[in-house]
Amino acid sequence: MTTPPERRRSLWARLSGIPAAFEALKARLRARWPFVDHLARAGGRYRRRQGDLMAAGVTYFGFLSLFPLLLLVGSIAGLVLSGNSLLQQELYDAIREAVPGKTGDWLVEQVQNAISSAGVVGIIGLVGFLYAGLRLMDQLRIGMERIWKGRVDDPEFLRDNLQDVVALFALFVAGLLSLSLTVLVTQATTRVLSFLGLDDATGVGVLTQVLAIGLALAGDTLIFLWLLRFVPSVNHPFRLLLPGALFGAAGIEVLKVFGGVYLALISRSVTSAAFGGAVGILVWINLVARFSFYTAAWTASSTAIEAASQEASRTEPADAA
């Protein structure tokens, strides 16, 4: 008959063997599936280059820049859409569609308040957005440089801030164009189908959703190409960066789906009642930042990029000579 100490030793032996069994399983999967090996190598690069720490900095300044950005957007909307309640309602509907639940209602309320007090509020929003936005781009650039190169380039105040201003403006315009294009094309498709009498046909709703997702994927791919190529200042051609951009765009769309579900769930929680939509937005920004850095690690860990980097490192001494 087995004694209790022997049972405990047997249970401990089984538990202590779990990590080794997990590592063996991971090794078999990596040997059999190259895609799994690629994901594992990207995860290793992400951890070694402190991706979570970089994402934390992006999250802080991203969240900090959100409020002056809302003031700025609301002020611009108040000037452009003044007296046009229909266009204002379309803006509110687009925000609620992008951010469902109470969090979206909270964002709409902030934009409404900003629209009603445009002018001085817009100037305050612009100054605050420039400060927090430039710090956001600085953290993003430093993180991308660490992921790609394992180091941060020597700082140059004027050059870095000029690059950050251009990058911040480009990202802001790209986000607005992506949102506007998706909304306009979806509405145009709906109107054309309604004009043709096909708005009640089977599969029309699915077609509209597929079109919207396709446009979003195209916009996300362009943003990730810029994020992977110009932010860390790497010289790899776009054809080598395109798989990483597609990987990032697909991942962002998946995060949007799960983020919508998450925000809808958290909007009914006690935490959301206490802090409004701030908690959901904070978590969302952190997830996007982490995935963006992981996408950079995934791209930099591809066999094509690694081969190109090794070739460049071999030719640099010859060029210097």
Short mmCIF file of the C-alpha atoms (twelve columns), coordinates in Angstrom:
data_MODEL
# 
_entry.id   MODEL 
# 
loop_
_atom_site.group_PDB 
_atom_site.id 
_atom_site.type_symbol 
_atom_site.label_atom_id 
_atom_site.label_alt_id 
_atom_site.label_comp_id 
_atom_site.label_asym_id 
_atom_site.label_seq_id 
_atom_site.Cartn_x 
_atom_site.Cartn_y 
_atom_site.Cartn_z 
_atom_site.pdbx_PDB_model_num 
ATOM 1   C CA . MET A 1   0.000   0.000  0.000   1 
ATOM 2   C CA . THR A 2   1.353   3.424  -0.997  1 
ATOM 3   C CA . THR A 3   2.080   5.792  1.882   1 
ATOM 4   C CA . PRO A 4   0.998   9.490  1.794   1 
ATOM 5   C CA . PRO A 5   4.610   10.782 1.469   1 
ATOM 6   C CA . GLU A 6   5.134   8.535  -1.533  1 
ATOM 7   C CA . ARG A 7   1.929   9.847  -3.071  1 
ATOM 8   C CA . ARG A 8   3.150   13.394 -2.547  1 
ATOM 9   C CA . ARG A 9   6.508   12.607 -4.126  1 
ATOM 10  C CA . SER A 10  4.766   10.982 -7.093  1 
ATOM 11  C CA . LEU A 11  2.484   13.987 -7.547  1 
ATOM 12  C CA . TRP A 12  5.439   16.374 -7.284  1 
ATOM 13  C CA . ALA A 13  7.377   14.333 -9.850  1 
ATOM 14  C CA . ARG A 14  4.455   14.594 -12.285 1 
ATOM 15  C CA . LEU A 15  4.036   18.327 -11.729 1 
ATOM 16  C CA . SER A 16  7.763   19.010 -12.069 1 
ATOM 17  C CA . GLY A 17  7.762   17.183 -15.390 1 
ATOM 18  C CA . ILE A 18  5.133   19.485 -16.922 1 
ATOM 19  C CA . PRO A 19  7.576   22.241 -18.026 1 
ATOM 20  C CA . ALA A 20  9.852   19.700 -19.728 1 
ATOM 21  C CA . ALA A 21  6.882   18.076 -21.457 1 
ATOM 22  C CA . PHE A 22  5.653   21.497 -22.608 1 
ATOM 23  C CA . GLU A 23  9.083   22.400 -23.998 1 
ATOM 24  C CA . ALA A 24  9.273   19.063 -25.806 1 
ATOM 25  C CA . LEU A 25  5.820   19.627 -27.325 1 
ATOM 26  C CA . LYS A 26  6.803   23.129 -28.397 1 
ATOM 27  C CA . ALA A 27  10.003  21.812 -29.984 1 
ATOM 28  C CA . ARG A 28  8.043   19.193 -31.956 1 
ATOM 29  C CA . LEU A 29  5.533   21.778 -33.151 1 
ATOM 30  C CA . ARG A 30  8.294   24.176 -34.182 1 
ATOM 31  C CA . ALA A 31  10.091  21.425 -36.087 1 
ATOM 32  C CA . ARG A 32  6.929   20.340 -37.878 1 
ATOM 33  C CA . TRP A 33  5.266   23.709 -38.577 1 
ATOM 34  C CA . PRO A 34  7.480   26.596 -39.806 1 
ATOM 35  C CA . PHE A 35  4.739   29.103 -38.988 1 
ATOM 36  C CA . VAL A 36  4.769   28.041 -35.324 1 
ATOM 37  C CA . ASP A 37  8.563   28.349 -35.307 1 
ATOM 38  C CA . HIS A 38  8.240   31.835 -36.784 1 
ATOM 39  C CA . LEU A 39  5.752   32.845 -34.071 1 
ATOM 40  C CA . ALA A 40  8.047   31.471 -31.352 1 
ATOM 41  C CA . ARG A 41  11.113  33.290 -32.700 1 
ATOM 42  C CA . ALA A 42  9.098   36.509 -32.919 1 
ATOM 43  C CA . GLY A 43  7.965   36.040 -29.328 1 
ATOM 44  C CA . GLY A 44  11.556  35.565 -28.216 1 
ATOM 45  C CA . ARG A 45  12.664  38.752 -29.982 1 
ATOM 46  C CA . TYR A 46  9.691   40.632 -28.501 1 
ATOM 47  C CA . ARG A 47  10.603  39.579 -24.955 1 
ATOM 48  C CA . ARG A 48  14.354  40.171 -25.345 1 
ATOM 49  C CA . ARG A 49  13.762  43.669 -26.735 1 
ATOM 50  C CA . GLN A 50  11.320  44.499 -23.876 1 
ATOM 51  C CA . GLY A 51  8.240   44.875 -26.037 1 
ATOM 52  C CA . ASP A 52  5.860   45.056 -23.074 1 
ATOM 53  C CA . LEU A 53  7.835   47.911 -21.541 1 
ATOM 54  C CA . MET A 54  7.780   49.848 -24.804 1 
ATOM 55  C CA . ALA A 55  4.047   49.199 -25.167 1 
ATOM 56  C CA . ALA A 56  3.475   50.617 -21.676 1 
ATOM 57  C CA . GLY A 57  5.029   53.938 -22.697 1 
ATOM 58  C CA . VAL A 58  2.948   54.060 -25.879 1 
ATOM 59  C CA . THR A 59  -0.180  53.247 -23.856 1 
ATOM 60  C CA . TYR A 60  0.415   56.056 -21.368 1 
ATOM 61  C CA . PHE A 61  0.976   58.788 -23.928 1 
ATOM 62  C CA . GLY A 62  -1.666  57.361 -26.269 1 
ATOM 63  C CA . PHE A 63  -4.253  57.555 -23.510 1 
ATOM 64  C CA . LEU A 64  -3.010  61.004 -22.498 1 
ATOM 65  C CA . SER A 65  -3.330  62.281 -26.085 1 
ATOM 66  C CA . LEU A 66  -6.869  60.970 -26.459 1 
ATOM 67  C CA . PHE A 67  -8.557  63.757 -24.502 1 
ATOM 68  C CA . PRO A 68  -6.957  66.763 -26.280 1 
ATOM 69  C CA . LEU A 69  -7.534  64.890 -29.544 1 
ATOM 70  C CA . LEU A 70  -11.247 64.702 -28.756 1 
ATOM 71  C CA . LEU A 71  -11.238 68.423 -28.018 1 
ATOM 72  C CA . LEU A 72  -9.427  69.133 -31.286 1 
ATOM 73  C CA . VAL A 73  -11.689 66.897 -33.388 1 
ATOM 74  C CA . GLY A 74  -14.770 68.311 -31.715 1 
ATOM 75  C CA . SER A 75  -13.643 71.876 -32.380 1 
ATOM 76  C CA . ILE A 76  -12.893 71.116 -36.033 1 
ATOM 77  C CA . ALA A 77  -16.237 69.354 -36.352 1 
ATOM 78  C CA . GLY A 78  -17.940 72.296 -34.675 1 
ATOM 79  C CA . LEU A 79  -16.468 74.666 -37.267 1 
ATOM 80  C CA . VAL A 80  -16.945 72.418 -40.304 1 
ATOM 81  C CA . LEU A 81  -20.285 70.883 -39.355 1 
ATOM 82  C CA . SER A 82  -21.790 73.957 -37.755 1 
ATOM 83  C CA . GLY A 83  -25.492 74.016 -38.537 1 
ATOM 84  C CA . ASN A 84  -25.434 70.611 -40.241 1 
ATOM 85  C CA . SER A 85  -27.008 68.247 -37.761 1 
ATOM 86  C CA . LEU A 86  -27.142 65.415 -40.317 1 
ATOM 87  C CA . LEU A 87  -23.355 65.274 -40.753 1 
ATOM 88  C CA . GLN A 88  -22.867 65.529 -37.006 1 
ATOM 89  C CA . GLN A 89  -25.161 62.555 -36.502 1 
ATOM 90  C CA . GLU A 90  -23.202 60.558 -39.094 1 
ATOM 91  C CA . LEU A 91  -20.005 61.321 -37.136 1 
ATOM 92  C CA . TYR A 92  -21.624 60.117 -33.919 1 
ATOM 93  C CA . ASP A 93  -22.866 56.955 -35.640 1 
ATOM 94  C CA . ALA A 94  -19.364 56.241 -36.968 1 
ATOM 95  C CA . ILE A 95  -17.899 56.594 -33.461 1 
ATOM 96  C CA . ARG A 96  -20.549 54.298 -31.972 1 
ATOM 97  C CA . GLU A 97  -19.943 51.745 -34.717 1 
ATOM 98  C CA . ALA A 98  -16.171 51.765 -34.127 1 
ATOM 99  C CA . VAL A 99  -16.511 51.689 -30.308 1 
ATOM 100 C CA . PRO A 100 -19.733 49.945 -29.227 1 
ATOM 101 C CA . GLY A 101 -21.438 50.011 -25.848 1 
ATOM 102 C CA . LYS A 102 -21.258 52.691 -23.172 1 
ATOM 103 C CA . THR A 103 -17.678 53.478 -24.130 1 
ATOM 104 C CA . GLY A 104 -18.830 54.692 -27.544 1 
ATOM 105 C CA . ASP A 105 -21.616 56.747 -25.952 1 
ATOM 106 C CA . TRP A 106 -19.039 58.306 -23.628 1 
ATOM 107 C CA . LEU A 107 -16.811 59.262 -26.577 1 
ATOM 108 C CA . VAL A 108 -19.788 60.761 -28.419 1 
ATOM 109 C CA . GLU A 109 -20.652 62.799 -25.332 1 
ATOM 110 C CA . GLN A 110 -17.102 64.179 -25.179 1 
ATOM 111 C CA . VAL A 111 -17.208 65.148 -28.862 1 
ATOM 112 C CA . GLN A 112 -20.615 66.800 -28.390 1 
ATOM 113 C CA . ASN A 113 -19.294 68.849 -25.476 1 
ATOM 114 C CA . ALA A 114 -16.272 69.895 -27.539 1 
ATOM 115 C CA . ILE A 115 -18.455 70.886 -30.516 1 
ATOM 116 C CA . SER A 116 -20.590 73.096 -28.301 1 
ATOM 117 C CA . SER A 117 -17.498 74.976 -27.060 1 
ATOM 118 C CA . ALA A 118 -15.279 75.224 -30.139 1 
ATOM 119 C CA . GLY A 119 -12.658 77.978 -30.434 1 
ATOM 120 C CA . VAL A 120 -10.464 78.332 -27.370 1 
ATOM 121 C CA . VAL A 121 -11.055 74.664 -26.601 1 
ATOM 122 C CA . GLY A 122 -9.626  73.812 -30.016 1 
ATOM 123 C CA . ILE A 123 -6.389  75.693 -29.276 1 
ATOM 124 C CA . ILE A 124 -6.051  73.942 -25.925 1 
ATOM 125 C CA . GLY A 125 -6.713  70.616 -27.625 1 
ATOM 126 C CA . LEU A 126 -4.111  71.316 -30.323 1 
ATOM 127 C CA . VAL A 127 -1.393  72.189 -27.783 1 
ATOM 128 C CA . GLY A 128 -2.184  69.173 -25.611 1 
ATOM 129 C CA . PHE A 129 -2.389  66.839 -28.584 1 
ATOM 130 C CA . LEU A 130 0.967   68.030 -29.944 1 
ATOM 131 C CA . TYR A 131 2.688   67.468 -26.606 1 
ATOM 132 C CA . ALA A 132 1.210   64.039 -25.866 1 
ATOM 133 C CA . GLY A 133 1.264   63.029 -29.522 1 
ATOM 134 C CA . LEU A 134 4.953   63.829 -29.948 1 
ATOM 135 C CA . ARG A 135 5.792   61.842 -26.825 1 
ATOM 136 C CA . LEU A 136 3.665   59.007 -28.187 1 
ATOM 137 C CA . MET A 137 5.566   58.987 -31.473 1 
ATOM 138 C CA . ASP A 138 8.859   59.180 -29.586 1 
ATOM 139 C CA . GLN A 139 7.982   56.068 -27.571 1 
ATOM 140 C CA . LEU A 140 6.755   54.319 -30.715 1 
ATOM 141 C CA . ARG A 141 9.957   55.135 -32.617 1 
ATOM 142 C CA . ILE A 142 12.189  54.020 -29.734 1 
ATOM 143 C CA . GLY A 143 10.252  50.769 -29.399 1 
ATOM 144 C CA . MET A 144 10.436  50.017 -33.119 1 
ATOM 145 C CA . GLU A 145 14.164  50.741 -33.181 1 
ATOM 146 C CA . ARG A 146 14.714  48.360 -30.244 1 
ATOM 147 C CA . ILE A 147 12.635  45.627 -31.887 1 
ATOM 148 C CA . TRP A 148 14.408  45.934 -35.227 1 
ATOM 149 C CA . LYS A 149 17.967  46.834 -34.236 1 
ATOM 150 C CA . GLY A 150 18.291  45.873 -30.574 1 
ATOM 151 C CA . ARG A 151 19.391  49.416 -29.806 1 
ATOM 152 C CA . VAL A 152 18.153  52.996 -30.032 1 
ATOM 153 C CA . ASP A 153 19.723  55.402 -32.509 1 
ATOM 154 C CA . ASP A 154 21.624  58.357 -31.089 1 
ATOM 155 C CA . PRO A 155 19.101  61.128 -30.317 1 
ATOM 156 C CA . GLU A 156 19.012  64.316 -32.357 1 
ATOM 157 C CA . PHE A 157 16.494  66.786 -30.936 1 
ATOM 158 C CA . LEU A 158 15.616  68.687 -34.100 1 
ATOM 159 C CA . ARG A 159 15.620  65.684 -36.441 1 
ATOM 160 C CA . ASP A 160 13.673  63.447 -34.080 1 
ATOM 161 C CA . ASN A 161 10.992  66.039 -33.326 1 
ATOM 162 C CA . LEU A 162 10.552  66.946 -36.994 1 
ATOM 163 C CA . GLN A 163 10.173  63.273 -37.865 1 
ATOM 164 C CA . ASP A 164 7.707   62.818 -35.015 1 
ATOM 165 C CA . VAL A 165 5.619   65.807 -36.136 1 
ATOM 166 C CA . VAL A 166 5.427   64.471 -39.705 1 
ATOM 167 C CA . ALA A 167 4.672   60.941 -38.481 1 
ATOM 168 C CA . LEU A 168 1.994   62.174 -36.062 1 
ATOM 169 C CA . PHE A 169 0.317   64.232 -38.775 1 
ATOM 170 C CA . ALA A 170 0.500   61.348 -41.251 1 
ATOM 171 C CA . LEU A 171 -0.962  58.905 -38.726 1 
ATOM 172 C CA . PHE A 172 -3.747  61.337 -37.814 1 
ATOM 173 C CA . VAL A 173 -4.659  61.952 -41.466 1 
ATOM 174 C CA . ALA A 174 -4.459  58.234 -42.279 1 
ATOM 175 C CA . GLY A 175 -6.799  57.406 -39.410 1 
ATOM 176 C CA . LEU A 176 -9.318  60.035 -40.489 1 
ATOM 177 C CA . LEU A 177 -9.133  58.969 -44.130 1 
ATOM 178 C CA . SER A 178 -9.547  55.307 -43.215 1 
ATOM 179 C CA . LEU A 179 -12.590 56.008 -41.063 1 
ATOM 180 C CA . SER A 180 -14.091 58.459 -43.578 1 
ATOM 181 C CA . LEU A 181 -13.460 56.202 -46.568 1 
ATOM 182 C CA . THR A 182 -14.993 53.203 -44.844 1 
ATOM 183 C CA . VAL A 183 -18.101 55.157 -43.830 1 
ATOM 184 C CA . LEU A 184 -18.517 56.912 -47.205 1 
ATOM 185 C CA . VAL A 185 -18.018 53.788 -49.323 1 
ATOM 186 C CA . THR A 186 -20.357 51.765 -47.115 1 
ATOM 187 C CA . GLN A 187 -23.033 54.468 -47.342 1 
ATOM 188 C CA . ALA A 188 -22.529 54.826 -51.103 1 
ATOM 189 C CA . THR A 189 -22.869 51.062 -51.568 1 
ATOM 190 C CA . THR A 190 -26.063 51.049 -49.506 1 
ATOM 191 C CA . ARG A 191 -27.531 53.916 -51.528 1 
ATOM 192 C CA . VAL A 192 -26.637 52.323 -54.869 1 
ATOM 193 C CA . LEU A 193 -28.184 49.030 -53.844 1 
ATOM 194 C CA . SER A 194 -31.254 50.876 -52.592 1 
ATOM 195 C CA . PHE A 195 -31.493 52.760 -55.895 1 
ATOM 196 C CA . LEU A 196 -31.324 49.461 -57.789 1 
ATOM 197 C CA . GLY A 197 -33.938 47.945 -55.513 1 
ATOM 198 C CA . LEU A 198 -31.507 45.367 -54.142 1 
ATOM 199 C CA . ASP A 199 -31.293 46.624 -50.567 1 
ATOM 200 C CA . ASP A 200 -33.484 43.758 -49.322 1 
ATOM 201 C CA . ALA A 201 -31.809 41.071 -51.421 1 
ATOM 202 C CA . THR A 202 -30.225 38.093 -49.702 1 
ATOM 203 C CA . GLY A 203 -26.581 38.605 -48.798 1 
ATOM 204 C CA . VAL A 204 -26.528 42.384 -49.291 1 
ATOM 205 C CA . GLY A 205 -25.689 43.006 -45.632 1 
ATOM 206 C CA . VAL A 206 -22.860 40.510 -45.809 1 
ATOM 207 C CA . LEU A 207 -21.561 42.150 -48.999 1 
ATOM 208 C CA . THR A 208 -21.534 45.565 -47.340 1 
ATOM 209 C CA . GLN A 209 -19.683 44.210 -44.304 1 
ATOM 210 C CA . VAL A 210 -17.122 42.427 -46.489 1 
ATOM 211 C CA . LEU A 211 -16.523 45.636 -48.439 1 
ATOM 212 C CA . ALA A 212 -16.029 47.610 -45.229 1 
ATOM 213 C CA . ILE A 213 -13.612 45.000 -43.858 1 
ATOM 214 C CA . GLY A 214 -11.698 44.940 -47.152 1 
ATOM 215 C CA . LEU A 215 -11.259 48.716 -47.083 1 
ATOM 216 C CA . ALA A 216 -10.188 48.583 -43.450 1 
ATOM 217 C CA . LEU A 217 -7.621  45.870 -44.240 1 
ATOM 218 C CA . ALA A 218 -6.204  47.947 -47.114 1 
ATOM 219 C CA . GLY A 219 -5.877  51.000 -44.882 1 
ATOM 220 C CA . ASP A 220 -4.339  49.004 -42.023 1 
ATOM 221 C CA . THR A 221 -1.836  47.436 -44.421 1 
ATOM 222 C CA . LEU A 222 -0.639  50.859 -45.599 1 
ATOM 223 C CA . ILE A 223 -0.321  52.050 -42.000 1 
ATOM 224 C CA . PHE A 224 1.723   48.988 -41.030 1 
ATOM 225 C CA . LEU A 225 3.982   49.412 -44.067 1 
ATOM 226 C CA . TRP A 226 4.713   52.924 -42.859 1 
ATOM 227 C CA . LEU A 227 5.091   51.699 -39.269 1 
ATOM 228 C CA . LEU A 228 7.555   48.959 -40.221 1 
ATOM 229 C CA . ARG A 229 9.570   50.915 -42.777 1 
ATOM 230 C CA . PHE A 230 9.779   54.576 -41.836 1 
ATOM 231 C CA . VAL A 231 9.322   54.712 -38.048 1 
ATOM 232 C CA . PRO A 232 12.414  52.566 -37.270 1 
ATOM 233 C CA . SER A 233 14.234  53.876 -40.401 1 
ATOM 234 C CA . VAL A 234 15.058  50.496 -41.922 1 
ATOM 235 C CA . ASN A 235 16.097  50.013 -45.532 1 
ATOM 236 C CA . HIS A 236 14.301  46.777 -46.389 1 
ATOM 237 C CA . PRO A 237 12.198  46.930 -49.579 1 
ATOM 238 C CA . PHE A 238 8.427   47.006 -49.300 1 
ATOM 239 C CA . ARG A 239 8.058   43.539 -50.842 1 
ATOM 240 C CA . LEU A 240 9.847   42.050 -47.819 1 
ATOM 241 C CA . LEU A 241 7.769   44.107 -45.393 1 
ATOM 242 C CA . LEU A 242 4.427   43.389 -47.071 1 
ATOM 243 C CA . PRO A 243 3.850   39.994 -45.346 1 
ATOM 244 C CA . GLY A 244 4.371   41.650 -41.972 1 
ATOM 245 C CA . ALA A 245 2.004   44.494 -42.903 1 
ATOM 246 C CA . LEU A 246 -0.675  41.986 -43.953 1 
ATOM 247 C CA . PHE A 247 -0.099  40.020 -40.742 1 
ATOM 248 C CA . GLY A 248 -0.527  43.201 -38.703 1 
ATOM 249 C CA . ALA A 249 -3.615  44.355 -40.624 1 
ATOM 250 C CA . ALA A 250 -5.342  40.986 -40.186 1 
ATOM 251 C CA . GLY A 251 -4.466  40.933 -36.495 1 
ATOM 252 C CA . ILE A 252 -5.823  44.444 -35.951 1 
ATOM 253 C CA . GLU A 253 -9.134  43.488 -37.551 1 
ATOM 254 C CA . VAL A 254 -9.352  40.458 -35.259 1 
ATOM 255 C CA . LEU A 255 -8.565  42.694 -32.294 1 
ATOM 256 C CA . LYS A 256 -11.345 45.050 -33.397 1 
ATOM 257 C CA . VAL A 257 -13.854 42.191 -33.284 1 
ATOM 258 C CA . PHE A 258 -12.749 40.969 -29.863 1 
ATOM 259 C CA . GLY A 259 -12.332 44.566 -28.687 1 
ATOM 260 C CA . GLY A 260 -15.926 45.337 -29.601 1 
ATOM 261 C CA . VAL A 261 -17.117 42.322 -27.644 1 
ATOM 262 C CA . TYR A 262 -14.882 43.243 -24.714 1 
ATOM 263 C CA . LEU A 263 -16.045 46.867 -24.634 1 
ATOM 264 C CA . ALA A 264 -19.667 45.751 -24.820 1 
ATOM 265 C CA . LEU A 265 -19.116 43.399 -21.874 1 
ATOM 266 C CA . ILE A 266 -17.144 45.833 -19.735 1 
ATOM 267 C CA . SER A 267 -19.735 48.555 -20.277 1 
ATOM 268 C CA . ARG A 268 -22.083 46.563 -17.995 1 
ATOM 269 C CA . SER A 269 -19.491 46.014 -15.263 1 
ATOM 270 C CA . VAL A 270 -19.048 47.829 -11.950 1 
ATOM 271 C CA . THR A 271 -15.584 49.001 -13.037 1 
ATOM 272 C CA . SER A 272 -17.005 50.701 -16.104 1 
ATOM 273 C CA . ALA A 273 -19.683 52.391 -13.995 1 
ATOM 274 C CA . ALA A 274 -16.944 53.794 -11.736 1 
ATOM 275 C CA . PHE A 275 -14.426 54.864 -14.377 1 
ATOM 276 C CA . GLY A 276 -16.583 55.283 -17.479 1 
ATOM 277 C CA . GLY A 277 -15.041 54.062 -20.729 1 
ATOM 278 C CA . ALA A 278 -11.501 54.945 -19.663 1 
ATOM 279 C CA . VAL A 279 -10.628 51.405 -18.553 1 
ATOM 280 C CA . GLY A 280 -11.769 49.830 -21.809 1 
ATOM 281 C CA . ILE A 281 -9.880  52.370 -23.912 1 
ATOM 282 C CA . LEU A 282 -6.734  51.959 -21.812 1 
ATOM 283 C CA . VAL A 283 -6.770  48.188 -22.278 1 
ATOM 284 C CA . TRP A 284 -7.508  48.575 -25.997 1 
ATOM 285 C CA . ILE A 285 -4.568  50.954 -26.579 1 
ATOM 286 C CA . ASN A 286 -2.232  48.601 -24.711 1 
ATOM 287 C CA . LEU A 287 -3.335  45.597 -26.780 1 
ATOM 288 C CA . VAL A 288 -2.840  47.498 -30.033 1 
ATOM 289 C CA . ALA A 289 0.603   48.728 -28.913 1 
ATOM 290 C CA . ARG A 290 1.708   45.239 -27.885 1 
ATOM 291 C CA . PHE A 291 0.483   43.695 -31.108 1 
ATOM 292 C CA . SER A 292 2.156   46.408 -33.193 1 
ATOM 293 C CA . PHE A 293 5.515   45.696 -31.564 1 
ATOM 294 C CA . TYR A 294 4.942   41.961 -31.908 1 
ATOM 295 C CA . THR A 295 4.173   42.490 -35.599 1 
ATOM 296 C CA . ALA A 296 7.516   44.277 -35.945 1 
ATOM 297 C CA . ALA A 297 9.205   41.339 -34.175 1 
ATOM 298 C CA . TRP A 298 7.375   38.877 -36.444 1 
ATOM 299 C CA . THR A 299 8.469   40.789 -39.545 1 
ATOM 300 C CA . ALA A 300 12.075  41.177 -38.389 1 
ATOM 301 C CA . SER A 301 12.204  37.428 -37.568 1 
ATOM 302 C CA . SER A 302 11.156  36.282 -41.048 1 
ATOM 303 C CA . THR A 303 13.711  34.254 -42.964 1 
ATOM 304 C CA . ALA A 304 13.704  36.746 -45.854 1 
ATOM 305 C CA . ILE A 305 14.444  39.720 -43.581 1 
ATOM 306 C CA . GLU A 306 17.103  37.814 -41.637 1 
ATOM 307 C CA . ALA A 307 18.789  36.736 -44.873 1 
ATOM 308 C CA . ALA A 308 18.741  40.315 -46.188 1 
ATOM 309 C CA . SER A 309 20.161  41.607 -42.894 1 
ATOM 310 C CA . GLN A 310 22.976  39.050 -42.936 1 
ATOM 311 C CA . GLU A 311 23.789  39.935 -46.539 1 
ATOM 312 C CA . ALA A 312 23.876  43.635 -45.666 1 
ATOM 313 C CA . SER A 313 26.160  42.999 -42.684 1 
ATOM 314 C CA . ARG A 314 28.588  41.059 -44.917 1 
ATOM 315 C CA . THR A 315 28.728  43.794 -47.555 1 
ATOM 316 C CA . GLU A 316 29.096  46.733 -45.138 1 
ATOM 317 C CA . PRO A 317 32.806  46.120 -44.385 1 
ATOM 318 C CA . ALA A 318 33.540  45.806 -48.098 1 
ATOM 319 C CA . ASP A 319 31.686  49.054 -48.813 1 
ATOM 320 C CA . ALA A 320 33.514  50.799 -45.960 1 
ATOM 321 C CA . ALA A 321 36.832  49.564 -47.276 1 
# 
